[in-house]
Amino acid sequence: MPDFNIRSYQSGDRDAVYDICLKTGDSGKDASHQFTDPLALGHIYAGPYMEYEPQSVFILNNGKNLSGYIMGTMDSKAFYDWMYNEWFQLLRNTYTQPSGDPSRWSRTEKTINIFFTEMNKKLFEEFPAHLHIDLLPIAQGKGQGKLMMDHYISHLVNNDIKGVHLELSITNKRAFNFYKRYGMSELERDDDSIFMGLHI
């Protein structure tokens, strides 16, 4: 059985974190086959967190390799403002916005289009922080998710943060049940996503 440990993010972890983001990008399953650009998904759900607030990124190690991560930000509004105005601006200088009928776009094109779209992210006053957690199959079902959540919540408490939220796909029942068992409450949902929060 792998010997797991949680540690702080290091700059040399970046490529492996992007890879984990892709390999868990289909509601926890491997999304590699859905993307012609393997970095596109990570440019939204991994890269900006490592750049903006690396002190809020924690890595799950299994001895030799990275098995997962938990990351987020203590101030969601400030993060999203920076993400659109600075992080996405760099990407807009590199990528071309997709054109044509959006209903015919590939998942890569739909993802790249987010770089060019005004952000309309949900904000919750009582839950200013938010997080993402992704674990590779080798680390799933072994209690590591709870340990990583505990580690991250302690980090937020140490920084006087009183609440945290997250967004998950409405089809990801396994994740929903995990967060519910952890003590998170559903805040709201729409056609695509469920938002959950935790007072800490």
N, C-alpha and C positions, 0 to 999 in steps of 0.2 A: 504494500500500500504506500502511495507517495507520502512524503513528509512535507506537509503544507506549512507555509508561514506567510504572514502578511507584513509587508514592508512599505516604506515610502517610495514614491516614484523617483526614478532616476532618468536623466535625459537619454541614456542609452536604451531605455525600454520602448521608445517611441514606435519603432517599426513593429515590434511584437504586439503592442497595444492596438495598432491599426489592424493587424492581422486577426486578433481576437474579435475586434469589432465586426469584421466581415464574417468571421466563422460563427458568429452568434446572431447575425443580423436578420435572420428570418424567424422572429419570435423565439429566439434561443437556439435555432438550428443554423446550419451552415448556409450562408447566402452567396457563396462564391460564384455559383453558376448563374446568379441573377445579375451580375455586374460585369461589364466589359472594362470598367475602370475600378480596380480593386481598392483605390484610395477614397473614392467618392463618399462612401458612407461614413468612413472615419473622419472625413473633413467636417462632418456635422456633429457626430456623437462621441468623438474622442479627441481629435486634434486641438480644438479650441480650449478644452479644459486643461490639457497639458500645457498649453501656451499661456492661458490667462491666470490660472490658479493651481500651479503644480503642487502646492502644499496640500491641496484637497484631492489628490490622486493617490490611491493606494493599490499596491500590486499583490496578487496572490501568486506565490512561488511554489513549485512542487519539487524543489531541489535544483534541477538543472534548468527547467523551463518556466515561463510564465503560463499560468493556468486561468487567470482572470484578473479583473480589476473592479474597483469601485471608485467613482469620481463624481465630482459635481462642483457646485459653487455655493458660497454662503450668501450671496446677494444676486438673486436671479435677474432682477431688473437691470442692474449695472452690467451683468454678464451679457444679457441679450443685446443691450445697446452696443457694447463693444463688439460682440460677435457680428452684428450686421454692418456696423460702420467701419470696422477695421479688419476683422478676420475674413469676412465674406468679400470685402473689397479686394483683398489680395487674390482671392480665388476668382473674382470677376475679371481680374487682369489676365488670368491664365486660361480660364475656360470660356467657351462660347455658349451663350444661352440657347437651349433647344428651340426649334421652330416647328411649325406644322401643327397638326391635330394632337392635342395633349392626350387624347384617349388612345392614341397609337404609340405613345412614347414608351420606351423600355424603362425598366426600373432605374437604370443608370441615368437616363435623361430626366426622369422625374426628380431624382435626387439632385442632379446638377442644377435643375431649375430653382431649387430652394435657395441657392446662392444668390439668385437674382430677384427673389421675391421679398417684399416688405414683410418683416417678421410680425406675427400676431400671436405671440406666445401667451399662454395663460399665466397669470400671476396671482398668488394667494397671499394676502397680507399677513395672515397668521403663520404662514409656512414659507418664509422668504428664501430658504435654501432649497436646492433640488439635487437629485443624484441619479446616476445610472450605475447599474451593476451588471456585469457579464461574466459568465463562467463557462469555460470549455467543458465538454462532456466528462473529462477525467476528474473534474472537481465538483460535478453536480451530484446531488443526493448524498453528500457526505458531511453535511453540517457546515460547510465552508461559507455558504451564503449568509447564514445567521452570524457567524463570526465576523465576516466582513462588514455586515450592517452594524454590529456592535462597535467595531473599530471606528467606523465612519461617524456614528452617532456620538461617540466619545469625543471625536475631533470637533464636532459641531458644538457640543456642550462646553468644551474647553475654550471655545471662541464666543461664548455667550449667545449662541443661536438658539431660538426657542421653538422652531418648527421647520420641518423639511417636507417637500412633496416630490412626487415623481409622476411620470406619464408612462403608460404601457399600452401596447396594442390590445384592442378589445377582444382579439382572438387568443391572447396569451393567458389561458385559464390557469396554467401551472404557476406562472409568475403572480397572478392575482391572488391565488390561494396562499402562496408563500408570504406575500406582503400582508395579507389579512391575518394570517397566523402570527406574524411579527408584531401586530398591533396597529397597523395602518388602517385608516378609514377611507372609504370612497368619498371624494369631494364632489365630483361630477363626471359625466361621460358624454361623448358625442358619438357620431357614427363610426369613428375610427379608433378612439382612444378612451382610456379610463385614467382619471387623475386621482391619486391617493395621497393622504397627508398623515403626518405624525407629529403630535406635540411632544417636545423633549425638555 
